[in-house]
Amino acid sequence: MELPRFLFCDNTDHKDAIYILHMDYPRFIINLVDDEIEWLESLERTDEEQLSIEVAGLIEEASAFYDREMERYDS
């Protein structure tokens, strides 16, 4: 089975949260309301600057994925 790169997650116990699950390495769950990230595996990189740049890009991709999904729901 081929899994999608991002999944939109919902939980009625956290009604104000908007969760996106990133399925590729590094796997994480982000709450787009406050950009809080929960890492699901340890990160192998030791270059903090490069890791910071990659994480910022992944947050932007997760946000773009959410925006696209919301547009599709509205259609």
Contacts in CASP RR format, 6 or more apart in sequence:
PFRMAT RR
TARGET T0000
AUTHOR 0000-0000-0000
METHOD contacts of the structure
MODEL  1
MELPRFLFCDNTDHKDAIYILHMDYPRFIINLVDDEIEWLESLERTDEEQ
LSIEVAGLIEEASAFYDREMERYDS
3 23 0 8 1.000
4 23 0 8 1.000
5 22 0 8 1.000
5 23 0 8 1.000
5 24 0 8 1.000
5 65 0 8 1.000
6 20 0 8 1.000
6 21 0 8 1.000
6 22 0 8 1.000
6 23 0 8 1.000
6 61 0 8 1.000
6 62 0 8 1.000
6 65 0 8 1.000
7 20 0 8 1.000
7 21 0 8 1.000
7 23 0 8 1.000
8 19 0 8 1.000
8 20 0 8 1.000
8 65 0 8 1.000
8 66 0 8 1.000
8 69 0 8 1.000
9 19 0 8 1.000
9 20 0 8 1.000
9 21 0 8 1.000
9 29 0 8 1.000
10 19 0 8 1.000
11 17 0 8 1.000
11 19 0 8 1.000
16 33 0 8 1.000
17 31 0 8 1.000
17 33 0 8 1.000
18 31 0 8 1.000
18 32 0 8 1.000
18 33 0 8 1.000
18 66 0 8 1.000
19 29 0 8 1.000
19 30 0 8 1.000
19 31 0 8 1.000
19 32 0 8 1.000
20 29 0 8 1.000
20 30 0 8 1.000
20 32 0 8 1.000
20 62 0 8 1.000
20 63 0 8 1.000
20 65 0 8 1.000
20 66 0 8 1.000
21 27 0 8 1.000
21 28 0 8 1.000
21 29 0 8 1.000
22 28 0 8 1.000
22 29 0 8 1.000
22 30 0 8 1.000
22 58 0 8 1.000
22 62 0 8 1.000
25 41 0 8 1.000
26 39 0 8 1.000
26 40 0 8 1.000
26 41 0 8 1.000
26 43 0 8 1.000
27 39 0 8 1.000
27 40 0 8 1.000
27 41 0 8 1.000
28 37 0 8 1.000
28 38 0 8 1.000
28 39 0 8 1.000
28 40 0 8 1.000
28 58 0 8 1.000
29 37 0 8 1.000
29 38 0 8 1.000
29 40 0 8 1.000
30 36 0 8 1.000
30 37 0 8 1.000
30 38 0 8 1.000
30 59 0 8 1.000
30 62 0 8 1.000
31 37 0 8 1.000
32 62 0 8 1.000
32 63 0 8 1.000
32 66 0 8 1.000
35 59 0 8 1.000
37 55 0 8 1.000
37 59 0 8 1.000
43 51 0 8 1.000
45 51 0 8 1.000
45 54 0 8 1.000
END
